[in-house]
Amino acid sequence: MNSVQHDVAGKKFLILQDGREAHLVYREIGAHVWDLYHTFVPTDFRGKGIASQLAEAALKTARAETKKIIPNCSFVQTYLKRHPEYSDLVIME
């Protein structure tokens, strides 16, 4: 699998593999909040930890850029339950 890229203009974290894209997309709410609202992994790439890689990259980037996050994506919510070390980033709308 290829590494995670951050497409700032497209507001998404993505992995390209065999011409297909897995992604986690977000909206910016003001200057300091990202709403992480949707994760997609192509069917035949599922079960390989790709969604976790995307979530981890988004959360690490949010921390590095002093952003807070709103976890509207159900996968991100699940990831956060497994990784409480990122709970300080979470705010609710």
VOGU-3710 file (C-alpha; in Angstrom, 3 decimals, decimal comma):
1> mnsvqhdvag> 0,000/0,000/0,000  1,128/3,517/-0,697  1,574/6,117/2,016  -1,083/8,575/3,133  -1,155/11,918/1,361  -2,838/15,075/2,610  -4,666/16,856/-0,204  -5,146/20,254/1,431  -7,075/21,747/-1,513  -9,386/18,716/-1,677
11> kkflilqdgr> -9,707/18,589/2,130  -8,931/14,904/2,379  -6,360/12,347/3,408  -5,901/9,673/0,770  -4,085/6,561/-0,300  -3,848/5,775/-4,015  -3,443/2,143/-5,009  -3,857/0,629/-8,475  -5,526/3,806/-9,726  -8,135/3,772/-6,963
21> eahlvyreig> -8,476/6,007/-3,951  -9,227/5,394/-0,289  -9,928/8,622/1,569  -11,011/10,401/4,710  -12,629/13,757/3,944  -13,167/16,738/6,192  -14,690/20,208/6,297  -12,994/23,160/7,874  -15,100/24,935/10,466  -13,360/28,214/11,093
31> ahvwdlyhtf> -9,593/28,279/11,252  -9,042/25,663/13,945  -11,603/22,856/13,579  -11,908/19,957/11,153  -15,132/17,992/10,830  -13,947/14,481/9,874  -17,152/13,287/8,244  -16,531/10,432/5,779  -14,097/7,561/5,214  -14,176/5,356/2,115
41> vptdfrgkgi> -12,027/2,320/1,267  -12,638/0,337/-1,964  -14,160/-3,061/-1,195  -11,157/-5,189/-2,156  -8,806/-3,060/-0,006  -10,892/-3,423/3,152  -9,634/-5,328/6,172  -6,037/-4,207/5,613  -5,919/-1,315/8,066  -6,216/1,389/5,426
51> asqlaeaalk> -8,998/3,306/7,174  -6,916/3,245/10,369  -3,929/4,655/8,484  -6,099/7,477/7,160  -7,560/8,247/10,597  -4,144/8,208/12,243  -2,699/10,543/9,606  -5,619/12,960/9,988  -5,365/12,993/13,778  -1,575/13,383/13,803
61> taraetkkii> -1,846/16,230/11,295  -4,618/17,885/13,311  -2,425/17,735/16,399  0,617/19,096/14,565  -1,445/21,974/13,172  -3,179/22,635/16,536  -6,600/21,785/15,108  -9,530/20,333/17,004  -11,760/17,733/15,382  -15,437/16,826/15,246
71> pncsfvqtyl> -15,682/13,062/14,624  -18,864/12,803/12,535  -17,533/9,780/10,621  -18,524/6,532/12,344  -15,133/4,968/11,564  -13,292/7,900/13,162  -15,537/7,544/16,235  -14,575/3,869/16,489  -10,891/4,669/15,958  -10,979/7,242/18,759
81> krhpeysdlv> -12,455/4,664/21,168  -9,468/2,417/20,414  -6,974/5,297/20,620  -7,868/7,521/23,576  -4,545/9,324/23,209  -6,298/11,515/20,642  -9,302/12,380/22,832  -7,869/15,824/23,617  -8,470/16,806/19,983  -12,225/16,139/20,085
91> ime> -14,862/18,820/20,411  -18,550/18,412/19,761  -20,710/20,766/17,731
//
